[in-house]
Amino acid sequence: MAGRFITFEGGEGAGKSTQIARLRARLESLGKTVVATREPGGSPYAEEIRAFILGGKAKPLGAFAEALLFTAARIDHIDHMIAPALREGVHVLCDRFADSTRAYQGASGNVDASLINALERAALNGLKPDLTLILDLPPETGLLRAGARRETKGEGVDRFEEEDIAFHSKLRETFLAIARAEPERCLVIAADRTPDEVEAAIWDAVQTRLPKLVGAQVRATDGS
């Protein structure tokens, strides 16, 4: 795969979409070809599954059924969007990926880890993000941000935002545990700061973790 694959994870209201847009703009200013995508979604069939899940229609089926649906969406997303882009040298920034299934349906939904791992292996087929940025903040702060965003856009509460604070606290714990277990891939970014401060931390992380992605252009920009 010639392109780099960067995923963004974290709880509700962590600012993932904002930071993806900012990182995309930075990379494109360096002449990189970048696409931004999301999960669930990112391809036509996956977007249909997204609407079904976030609309709450899968909730009565239970967390394992939701995990199956997320896996089906992920397979379509990888096959029709992510993998082709990476093969063509396009860098992919993804709002949520397999770690979200581990957190939402695994730890918080109480689906057995062995089942989640089996689904992940089947869906990813060896694909692994080059870097996963986990945007971390207290769930109370994130939910307030998410509520303000919904009001601005005139949107309703989605399937997961309506869960209680204990659920969202468990999500945070799980994402942090994933970062501790896979430090080579994951990096925690404190997201309870201004968007500019978070952007600067992310850019520093990208330069440090993926120097070949930005190195030559960054050195030229810095005048060194």
CYANA upper distance limits for C-alpha pairs under 8 A (distance plus 0.5 A):
  1 MET  CA     83 ALA  CA      8.50
  1 MET  CA     86 LEU  CA      5.89
  1 MET  CA     87 ARG  CA      5.40
  1 MET  CA     88 GLU  CA      8.38
  1 MET  CA     89 GLY  CA      7.65
  2 ALA  CA     86 LEU  CA      6.34
  2 ALA  CA     87 ARG  CA      6.18
  2 ALA  CA     88 GLU  CA      7.24
  2 ALA  CA     89 GLY  CA      5.02
  2 ALA  CA     90 VAL  CA      7.93
  3 GLY  CA     85 ALA  CA      7.74
  3 GLY  CA     86 LEU  CA      4.78
  3 GLY  CA     87 ARG  CA      7.01
  3 GLY  CA     88 GLU  CA      7.47
  3 GLY  CA     89 GLY  CA      4.56
  3 GLY  CA     90 VAL  CA      5.27
  3 GLY  CA     91 HIS  CA      5.09
  3 GLY  CA     92 VAL  CA      7.70
  4 ARG  CA     86 LEU  CA      7.19
  4 ARG  CA     89 GLY  CA      8.24
  4 ARG  CA     90 VAL  CA      7.76
  4 ARG  CA     91 HIS  CA      5.22
  4 ARG  CA     92 VAL  CA      6.79
  4 ARG  CA    129 PRO  CA      8.30
  4 ARG  CA    130 ASP  CA      6.76
  4 ARG  CA    213 LEU  CA      8.17
  5 PHE  CA     86 LEU  CA      7.90
  5 PHE  CA     91 HIS  CA      6.47
  5 PHE  CA     92 VAL  CA      5.41
  5 PHE  CA     93 LEU  CA      6.74
  5 PHE  CA     94 CYS  CA      8.29
  5 PHE  CA    128 LYS  CA      8.32
  5 PHE  CA    129 PRO  CA      5.51
  5 PHE  CA    130 ASP  CA      5.80
  5 PHE  CA    131 LEU  CA      7.32
  6 ILE  CA     91 HIS  CA      8.38
  6 ILE  CA     92 VAL  CA      6.69
  6 ILE  CA     93 LEU  CA      5.45
  6 ILE  CA     94 CYS  CA      6.86
  6 ILE  CA    129 PRO  CA      6.16
  6 ILE  CA    130 ASP  CA      6.37
  6 ILE  CA    131 LEU  CA      5.40
  6 ILE  CA    132 THR  CA      6.26
  6 ILE  CA    133 LEU  CA      8.09
  7 THR  CA     93 LEU  CA      6.25
  7 THR  CA     94 CYS  CA      5.20
  7 THR  CA     95 ASP  CA      6.65
  7 THR  CA     96 ARG  CA      6.69
  7 THR  CA     97 PHE  CA      7.04
  7 THR  CA    129 PRO  CA      6.91
  7 THR  CA    131 LEU  CA      6.92
  7 THR  CA    132 THR  CA      5.23
  7 THR  CA    133 LEU  CA      6.78
  8 PHE  CA     16 LYS  CA      6.71
  8 PHE  CA     20 ILE  CA      8.24
  8 PHE  CA     93 LEU  CA      8.06
  8 PHE  CA     94 CYS  CA      6.62
  8 PHE  CA     95 ASP  CA      5.62
  8 PHE  CA     96 ARG  CA      5.96
  8 PHE  CA     97 PHE  CA      8.17
  8 PHE  CA    132 THR  CA      6.27
  8 PHE  CA    133 LEU  CA      5.41
  8 PHE  CA    134 ILE  CA      6.40
  8 PHE  CA    135 LEU  CA      7.71
  9 GLU  CA     16 LYS  CA      7.69
  9 GLU  CA     95 ASP  CA      7.25
  9 GLU  CA     96 ARG  CA      5.62
  9 GLU  CA     97 PHE  CA      7.90
  9 GLU  CA     99 ASP  CA      7.74
  9 GLU  CA    100 SER  CA      7.34
  9 GLU  CA    132 THR  CA      7.60
  9 GLU  CA    133 LEU  CA      6.65
  9 GLU  CA    134 ILE  CA      5.11
  9 GLU  CA    135 LEU  CA      6.62
  9 GLU  CA    175 PHE  CA      8.21
 10 GLY  CA     14 ALA  CA      6.63
 10 GLY  CA     16 LYS  CA      8.13
 10 GLY  CA     96 ARG  CA      8.39
 10 GLY  CA    100 SER  CA      8.36
 10 GLY  CA    134 ILE  CA      5.79
 10 GLY  CA    135 LEU  CA      5.48
 10 GLY  CA    136 ASP  CA      6.46
 10 GLY  CA    172 ARG  CA      7.62
 10 GLY  CA    175 PHE  CA      7.21
 11 GLY  CA    135 LEU  CA      8.15
 11 GLY  CA    136 ASP  CA      7.75
 11 GLY  CA    137 LEU  CA      8.29
 11 GLY  CA    139 PRO  CA      7.38
 11 GLY  CA    142 GLY  CA      7.41
 11 GLY  CA    168 HIS  CA      7.50
 11 GLY  CA    171 LEU  CA      7.09
 11 GLY  CA    172 ARG  CA      6.90
 12 GLU  CA    139 PRO  CA      7.84
 12 GLU  CA    142 GLY  CA      5.90
 12 GLU  CA    143 LEU  CA      6.50
 12 GLU  CA    146 ALA  CA      6.84
 12 GLU  CA    161 GLU  CA      7.35
 13 GLY  CA    141 THR  CA      8.19
 13 GLY  CA    142 GLY  CA      4.66
 13 GLY  CA    143 LEU  CA      6.35
 13 GLY  CA    144 LEU  CA      8.00
 13 GLY  CA    145 ARG  CA      5.67
 13 GLY  CA    146 ALA  CA      5.03
 14 ALA  CA    135 LEU  CA      6.39
 14 ALA  CA    136 ASP  CA      7.20
 14 ALA  CA    137 LEU  CA      7.17
 14 ALA  CA    142 GLY  CA      6.13
 14 ALA  CA    145 ARG  CA      8.39
 14 ALA  CA    191 ALA  CA      6.71
 15 GLY  CA     19 GLN  CA      6.78
 15 GLY  CA    135 LEU  CA      8.03
 15 GLY  CA    191 ALA  CA      7.90
 15 GLY  CA    195 PRO  CA      8.45
 16 LYS  CA     20 ILE  CA      6.53
 16 LYS  CA     95 ASP  CA      6.88
 16 LYS  CA    135 LEU  CA      7.65
 17 SER  CA     21 ALA  CA      6.77
 17 SER  CA     95 ASP  CA      7.12
 18 THR  CA     22 ARG  CA      6.91
 18 THR  CA    195 PRO  CA      8.41
 19 GLN  CA     23 LEU  CA      6.55
 19 GLN  CA    195 PRO  CA      8.06
 19 GLN  CA    198 VAL  CA      8.18
 19 GLN  CA    199 GLU  CA      6.73
 20 ILE  CA     24 ARG  CA      6.49
 20 ILE  CA     36 ALA  CA      7.58
 20 ILE  CA     93 LEU  CA      7.12
 20 ILE  CA     94 CYS  CA      8.28
 20 ILE  CA     95 ASP  CA      7.94
 21 ALA  CA     25 ALA  CA      6.74
 21 ALA  CA     36 ALA  CA      8.14
 22 ARG  CA     26 ARG  CA      6.83
 22 ARG  CA    199 GLU  CA      7.53
 23 LEU  CA     27 LEU  CA      6.68
 23 LEU  CA    199 GLU  CA      7.94
 23 LEU  CA    202 ILE  CA      8.39
 23 LEU  CA    203 TRP  CA      7.73
 24 ARG  CA     28 GLU  CA      6.52
 24 ARG  CA     34 VAL  CA      6.81
 24 ARG  CA     35 VAL  CA      8.04
 24 ARG  CA     36 ALA  CA      7.84
 24 ARG  CA     93 LEU  CA      8.09
 25 ALA  CA     29 SER  CA      6.60
 26 ARG  CA     30 LEU  CA      7.24
 27 LEU  CA     31 GLY  CA      7.26
 27 LEU  CA     32 LYS  CA      5.96
 27 LEU  CA     33 THR  CA      8.22
 27 LEU  CA     34 VAL  CA      7.79
 27 LEU  CA    214 VAL  CA      8.15
 28 GLU  CA     32 LYS  CA      5.25
 28 GLU  CA     33 THR  CA      6.69
 28 GLU  CA     34 VAL  CA      7.19
 30 LEU  CA    214 VAL  CA      8.16
 30 LEU  CA    217 GLN  CA      6.82
 32 LYS  CA     90 VAL  CA      8.29
 32 LYS  CA     91 HIS  CA      8.10
 33 THR  CA     89 GLY  CA      8.29
 33 THR  CA     90 VAL  CA      5.81
 33 THR  CA     91 HIS  CA      6.75
 34 VAL  CA     90 VAL  CA      6.07
 34 VAL  CA     91 HIS  CA      5.20
 34 VAL  CA     92 VAL  CA      6.37
 34 VAL  CA     93 LEU  CA      7.89
 35 VAL  CA     90 VAL  CA      7.57
 35 VAL  CA     91 HIS  CA      6.87
 35 VAL  CA     92 VAL  CA      5.63
 35 VAL  CA     93 LEU  CA      6.76
 36 ALA  CA     92 VAL  CA      6.47
 36 ALA  CA     93 LEU  CA      5.25
 36 ALA  CA     94 CYS  CA      6.36
 36 ALA  CA     95 ASP  CA      8.27
 37 THR  CA     41 GLY  CA      8.22
 37 THR  CA     42 GLY  CA      5.82
 37 THR  CA     92 VAL  CA      7.87
 37 THR  CA     93 LEU  CA      6.75
 37 THR  CA     94 CYS  CA      5.33
 37 THR  CA     95 ASP  CA      6.74
 38 ARG  CA     42 GLY  CA      5.85
 38 ARG  CA     94 CYS  CA      5.58
 38 ARG  CA     95 ASP  CA      4.87
 38 ARG  CA     96 ARG  CA      6.64
 38 ARG  CA     97 PHE  CA      8.26
 39 GLU  CA     50 ARG  CA      8.24
 39 GLU  CA     73 ALA  CA      8.50
 39 GLU  CA     74 ARG  CA      7.83
 39 GLU  CA     94 CYS  CA      7.76
 39 GLU  CA     95 ASP  CA      6.62
 39 GLU  CA     96 ARG  CA      5.86
 39 GLU  CA     97 PHE  CA      6.50
 40 PRO  CA     46 ALA  CA      6.77
 40 PRO  CA     47 GLU  CA      7.22
 40 PRO  CA     49 ILE  CA      7.80
 40 PRO  CA     50 ARG  CA      5.64
 40 PRO  CA     70 PHE  CA      6.90
 40 PRO  CA     73 ALA  CA      6.78
 40 PRO  CA     74 ARG  CA      7.44
 40 PRO  CA     96 ARG  CA      8.21
 40 PRO  CA     97 PHE  CA      8.44
 41 GLY  CA     45 TYR  CA      8.14
 41 GLY  CA     46 ALA  CA      4.84
 41 GLY  CA     47 GLU  CA      4.57
 41 GLY  CA     48 GLU  CA      8.00
 41 GLY  CA     49 ILE  CA      7.77
 41 GLY  CA     50 ARG  CA      6.17
 41 GLY  CA     73 ALA  CA      7.13
 41 GLY  CA     74 ARG  CA      8.23
 41 GLY  CA     77 HIS  CA      7.34
 42 GLY  CA     46 ALA  CA      6.80
 42 GLY  CA     47 GLU  CA      6.79
 42 GLY  CA     77 HIS  CA      6.24
 42 GLY  CA     81 MET  CA      7.57
 43 SER  CA     47 GLU  CA      6.48
 43 SER  CA     76 ASP  CA      7.30
 43 SER  CA     77 HIS  CA      5.76
 43 SER  CA     80 HIS  CA      7.20
 43 SER  CA     81 MET  CA      6.99
 44 PRO  CA     48 GLU  CA      7.08
 45 TYR  CA     49 ILE  CA      6.98
 45 TYR  CA     73 ALA  CA      7.44
 45 TYR  CA     76 ASP  CA      7.44
 46 ALA  CA     50 ARG  CA      6.63
 46 ALA  CA     72 ALA  CA      8.12
 46 ALA  CA     73 ALA  CA      4.79
 46 ALA  CA     74 ARG  CA      7.55
 46 ALA  CA     76 ASP  CA      6.80
 46 ALA  CA     77 HIS  CA      6.81
 47 GLU  CA     51 ALA  CA      6.85
 47 GLU  CA     73 ALA  CA      8.24
 48 GLU  CA     52 PHE  CA      6.95
 49 ILE  CA     53 ILE  CA      6.71
 49 ILE  CA     69 LEU  CA      7.42
 49 ILE  CA     70 PHE  CA      8.16
 49 ILE  CA     73 ALA  CA      6.87
 50 ARG  CA     54 LEU  CA      6.43
 50 ARG  CA     73 ALA  CA      8.27
 51 ALA  CA     55 GLY  CA      6.18
 52 PHE  CA     56 GLY  CA      7.25
 52 PHE  CA     57 LYS  CA      6.11
 52 PHE  CA     58 ALA  CA      7.15
 53 ILE  CA     57 LYS  CA      6.31
 53 ILE  CA     58 ALA  CA      5.76
 53 ILE  CA     59 LYS  CA      7.79
 53 ILE  CA     66 GLU  CA      7.65
 53 ILE  CA     69 LEU  CA      8.45
 53 ILE  CA    159 ARG  CA      7.61
 54 LEU  CA    158 ASP  CA      5.88
 54 LEU  CA    159 ARG  CA      5.28
 54 LEU  CA    160 PHE  CA      7.82
 55 GLY  CA    158 ASP  CA      6.72
 55 GLY  CA    159 ARG  CA      6.51
 56 GLY  CA    158 ASP  CA      7.72
 56 GLY  CA    159 ARG  CA      5.44
 58 ALA  CA     62 GLY  CA      7.62
 58 ALA  CA     65 ALA  CA      7.76
 58 ALA  CA     66 GLU  CA      6.64
 59 LYS  CA     63 ALA  CA      7.56
 59 LYS  CA     66 GLU  CA      7.62
 59 LYS  CA    159 ARG  CA      8.19
 61 LEU  CA     65 ALA  CA      6.28
 61 LEU  CA     66 GLU  CA      7.81
 62 GLY  CA     66 GLU  CA      6.96
 63 ALA  CA     67 ALA  CA      6.64
 63 ALA  CA    105 GLN  CA      5.88
 63 ALA  CA    109 GLY  CA      5.90
 63 ALA  CA    110 ASN  CA      7.99
 63 ALA  CA    111 VAL  CA      7.12
 64 PHE  CA     68 LEU  CA      6.80
 64 PHE  CA    105 GLN  CA      7.33
 64 PHE  CA    109 GLY  CA      8.40
 64 PHE  CA    111 VAL  CA      6.46
 65 ALA  CA     69 LEU  CA      6.81
 66 GLU  CA     70 PHE  CA      6.62
 66 GLU  CA    105 GLN  CA      7.69
 67 ALA  CA     71 THR  CA      6.60
 67 ALA  CA    101 THR  CA      7.06
 67 ALA  CA    105 GLN  CA      6.48
 67 ALA  CA    116 ILE  CA      8.09
 68 LEU  CA     72 ALA  CA      6.74
 68 LEU  CA    119 LEU  CA      8.04
 69 LEU  CA     73 ALA  CA      6.72
 70 PHE  CA     74 ARG  CA      6.55
 70 PHE  CA    101 THR  CA      7.88
 71 THR  CA     75 ILE  CA      6.68
 71 THR  CA    119 LEU  CA      7.05
 71 THR  CA    120 GLU  CA      7.83
 71 THR  CA    123 ALA  CA      6.62
 72 ALA  CA     76 ASP  CA      6.98
 72 ALA  CA    123 ALA  CA      8.12
 73 ALA  CA     77 HIS  CA      6.59
 74 ARG  CA     78 ILE  CA      6.52
 74 ARG  CA     97 PHE  CA      8.45
 74 ARG  CA    123 ALA  CA      6.95
 75 ILE  CA     79 ASP  CA      6.54
 75 ILE  CA    123 ALA  CA      5.62
 75 ILE  CA    124 LEU  CA      7.72
 76 ASP  CA     80 HIS  CA      6.42
 76 ASP  CA     81 MET  CA      8.43
 77 HIS  CA     81 MET  CA      5.93
 77 HIS  CA     82 ILE  CA      6.85
 78 ILE  CA     82 ILE  CA      5.12
 78 ILE  CA     83 ALA  CA      5.90
 78 ILE  CA    124 LEU  CA      8.13
 79 ASP  CA     83 ALA  CA      6.39
 79 ASP  CA     84 PRO  CA      7.65
 80 HIS  CA     84 PRO  CA      7.13
 81 MET  CA     85 ALA  CA      6.68
 82 ILE  CA     86 LEU  CA      6.77
 82 ILE  CA     92 VAL  CA      7.37
 83 ALA  CA     87 ARG  CA      6.66
 84 PRO  CA     88 GLU  CA      6.85
 85 ALA  CA     89 GLY  CA      7.01
 85 ALA  CA     90 VAL  CA      5.60
 85 ALA  CA     91 HIS  CA      7.72
 85 ALA  CA     92 VAL  CA      7.74
 86 LEU  CA     90 VAL  CA      5.65
 86 LEU  CA     91 HIS  CA      6.75
 86 LEU  CA     92 VAL  CA      7.51
 96 ARG  CA    100 SER  CA      6.52
 97 PHE  CA    101 THR  CA      7.91
 98 ALA  CA    102 ARG  CA      7.13
 98 ALA  CA    120 GLU  CA      7.23
 99 ASP  CA    103 ALA  CA      6.78
 99 ASP  CA    175 PHE  CA      8.02
 99 ASP  CA    178 ILE  CA      8.23
100 SER  CA    104 TYR  CA      6.25
100 SER  CA    105 GLN  CA      8.40
101 THR  CA    105 GLN  CA      5.83
101 THR  CA    106 GLY  CA      6.84
101 THR  CA    116 ILE  CA      8.02
102 ARG  CA    106 GLY  CA      5.05
102 ARG  CA    107 ALA  CA      6.89
102 ARG  CA    113 ALA  CA      8.20
102 ARG  CA    116 ILE  CA      6.97
102 ARG  CA    174 THR  CA      8.48
103 ALA  CA    107 ALA  CA      5.64
103 ALA  CA    108 SER  CA      6.51
103 ALA  CA    109 GLY  CA      8.46
103 ALA  CA    170 LYS  CA      8.47
103 ALA  CA    171 LEU  CA      6.00
103 ALA  CA    174 THR  CA      6.11
103 ALA  CA    175 PHE  CA      7.04
104 TYR  CA    108 SER  CA      5.65
104 TYR  CA    109 GLY  CA      6.44
104 TYR  CA    171 LEU  CA      6.99
105 GLN  CA    109 GLY  CA      4.72
105 GLN  CA    110 ASN  CA      7.07
105 GLN  CA    111 VAL  CA      6.48
106 GLY  CA    110 ASN  CA      5.80
106 GLY  CA    111 VAL  CA      5.09
106 GLY  CA    112 ASP  CA      6.87
106 GLY  CA    113 ALA  CA      6.64
106 GLY  CA    116 ILE  CA      6.86
107 ALA  CA    111 VAL  CA      7.36
107 ALA  CA    113 ALA  CA      8.32
107 ALA  CA    170 LYS  CA      7.74
107 ALA  CA    171 LEU  CA      7.87
107 ALA  CA    174 THR  CA      7.19
108 SER  CA    167 PHE  CA      6.50
108 SER  CA    170 LYS  CA      6.47
108 SER  CA    171 LEU  CA      6.77
111 VAL  CA    115 LEU  CA      7.57
111 VAL  CA    116 ILE  CA      7.51
112 ASP  CA    116 ILE  CA      7.03
113 ALA  CA    117 ASN  CA      6.52
114 SER  CA    118 ALA  CA      6.66
115 LEU  CA    119 LEU  CA      6.74
116 ILE  CA    120 GLU  CA      6.61
117 ASN  CA    121 ARG  CA      6.68
118 ALA  CA    122 ALA  CA      6.79
119 LEU  CA    123 ALA  CA      6.65
120 GLU  CA    124 LEU  CA      6.40
121 ARG  CA    125 ASN  CA      6.21
121 ARG  CA    126 GLY  CA      7.66
124 LEU  CA    128 LYS  CA      7.75
129 PRO  CA    185 ARG  CA      7.81
130 ASP  CA    185 ARG  CA      6.91
131 LEU  CA    185 ARG  CA      5.56
131 LEU  CA    186 CYS  CA      6.52
131 LEU  CA    187 LEU  CA      8.25
131 LEU  CA    209 ARG  CA      7.95
131 LEU  CA    210 LEU  CA      8.49
132 THR  CA    185 ARG  CA      6.37
132 THR  CA    186 CYS  CA      5.12
132 THR  CA    187 LEU  CA      6.84
133 LEU  CA    186 CYS  CA      6.40
133 LEU  CA    187 LEU  CA      5.65
133 LEU  CA    188 VAL  CA      6.49
133 LEU  CA    189 ILE  CA      7.15
133 LEU  CA    202 ILE  CA      8.23
134 ILE  CA    175 PHE  CA      7.57
134 ILE  CA    176 LEU  CA      8.38
134 ILE  CA    179 ALA  CA      8.12
134 ILE  CA    186 CYS  CA      7.50
134 ILE  CA    187 LEU  CA      6.56
134 ILE  CA    188 VAL  CA      5.21
134 ILE  CA    189 ILE  CA      6.38
135 LEU  CA    188 VAL  CA      6.59
135 LEU  CA    189 ILE  CA      5.41
135 LEU  CA    190 ALA  CA      6.52
135 LEU  CA    191 ALA  CA      5.81
136 ASP  CA    172 ARG  CA      7.74
136 ASP  CA    188 VAL  CA      7.04
136 ASP  CA    189 ILE  CA      6.47
136 ASP  CA    190 ALA  CA      5.60
136 ASP  CA    191 ALA  CA      5.71
136 ASP  CA    192 ASP  CA      7.87
137 LEU  CA    141 THR  CA      7.36
137 LEU  CA    142 GLY  CA      7.16
137 LEU  CA    172 ARG  CA      8.46
137 LEU  CA    190 ALA  CA      6.82
137 LEU  CA    191 ALA  CA      5.86
137 LEU  CA    192 ASP  CA      5.82
138 PRO  CA    142 GLY  CA      6.95
138 PRO  CA    169 SER  CA      8.31
138 PRO  CA    172 ARG  CA      8.26
138 PRO  CA    192 ASP  CA      8.24
139 PRO  CA    143 LEU  CA      6.53
139 PRO  CA    165 ILE  CA      7.64
139 PRO  CA    168 HIS  CA      6.36
139 PRO  CA    169 SER  CA      6.56
139 PRO  CA    172 ARG  CA      7.76
140 GLU  CA    144 LEU  CA      6.83
140 GLU  CA    165 ILE  CA      7.88
141 THR  CA    145 ARG  CA      6.80
141 THR  CA    192 ASP  CA      8.31
142 GLY  CA    146 ALA  CA      6.60
143 LEU  CA    147 GLY  CA      6.56
143 LEU  CA    161 GLU  CA      7.72
144 LEU  CA    148 ALA  CA      6.77
145 ARG  CA    149 ARG  CA      6.69
146 ALA  CA    150 ARG  CA      6.72
146 ALA  CA    161 GLU  CA      8.48
147 GLY  CA    151 GLU  CA      6.82
147 GLY  CA    157 VAL  CA      8.46
148 ALA  CA    152 THR  CA      6.77
149 ARG  CA    153 LYS  CA      6.73
150 ARG  CA    154 GLY  CA      6.08
150 ARG  CA    155 GLU  CA      5.25
150 ARG  CA    156 GLY  CA      6.94
150 ARG  CA    157 VAL  CA      7.91
151 GLU  CA    155 GLU  CA      6.95
157 VAL  CA    161 GLU  CA      6.52
157 VAL  CA    162 GLU  CA      6.75
158 ASP  CA    162 GLU  CA      7.06
159 ARG  CA    163 GLU  CA      8.10
163 GLU  CA    167 PHE  CA      6.71
163 GLU  CA    168 HIS  CA      7.79
164 ASP  CA    168 HIS  CA      7.30
165 ILE  CA    169 SER  CA      6.52
166 ALA  CA    170 LYS  CA      6.70
167 PHE  CA    171 LEU  CA      6.88
168 HIS  CA    172 ARG  CA      6.90
169 SER  CA    173 GLU  CA      6.88
170 LYS  CA    174 THR  CA      6.64
171 LEU  CA    175 PHE  CA      6.76
172 ARG  CA    176 LEU  CA      6.78
173 GLU  CA    177 ALA  CA      6.63
174 THR  CA    178 ILE  CA      6.67
175 PHE  CA    179 ALA  CA      6.85
176 LEU  CA    180 ARG  CA      6.81
176 LEU  CA    188 VAL  CA      7.92
177 ALA  CA    181 ALA  CA      6.66
178 ILE  CA    182 GLU  CA      6.65
178 ILE  CA    186 CYS  CA      8.24
179 ALA  CA    183 PRO  CA      6.09
179 ALA  CA    185 ARG  CA      8.36
179 ALA  CA    186 CYS  CA      5.58
179 ALA  CA    187 LEU  CA      6.78
179 ALA  CA    188 VAL  CA      7.29
180 ARG  CA    186 CYS  CA      8.50
182 GLU  CA    186 CYS  CA      6.42
183 PRO  CA    187 LEU  CA      7.09
187 LEU  CA    205 ALA  CA      8.32
189 ILE  CA    198 VAL  CA      7.74
189 ILE  CA    201 ALA  CA      7.47
189 ILE  CA    202 ILE  CA      7.65
190 ALA  CA    198 VAL  CA      7.63
191 ALA  CA    198 VAL  CA      6.57
193 ARG  CA    197 GLU  CA      6.64
193 ARG  CA    198 VAL  CA      6.80
194 THR  CA    198 VAL  CA      6.81
195 PRO  CA    199 GLU  CA      6.50
196 ASP  CA    200 ALA  CA      6.71
197 GLU  CA    201 ALA  CA      6.85
198 VAL  CA    202 ILE  CA      6.71
199 GLU  CA    203 TRP  CA      6.64
200 ALA  CA    204 ASP  CA      6.69
201 ALA  CA    205 ALA  CA      6.72
202 ILE  CA    206 VAL  CA      6.68
203 TRP  CA    207 GLN  CA      6.72
204 ASP  CA    208 THR  CA      6.64
205 ALA  CA    209 ARG  CA      6.34
205 ALA  CA    210 LEU  CA      8.47
206 VAL  CA    210 LEU  CA      5.86
206 VAL  CA    211 PRO  CA      7.64
206 VAL  CA    214 VAL  CA      8.47
207 GLN  CA    211 PRO  CA      5.41
207 GLN  CA    213 LEU  CA      8.15
207 GLN  CA    214 VAL  CA      6.79
207 GLN  CA    215 GLY  CA      7.37
210 LEU  CA    214 VAL  CA      7.72
211 PRO  CA    215 GLY  CA      5.37
212 LYS  CA    216 ALA  CA      7.97
214 VAL  CA    218 VAL  CA      6.37
215 GLY  CA    219 ARG  CA      6.64
216 ALA  CA    220 ALA  CA      6.87
217 GLN  CA    221 THR  CA      6.63
218 VAL  CA    222 ASP  CA      6.62
219 ARG  CA    223 GLY  CA      6.71
219 ARG  CA    224 SER  CA      5.84
220 ALA  CA    224 SER  CA      6.47
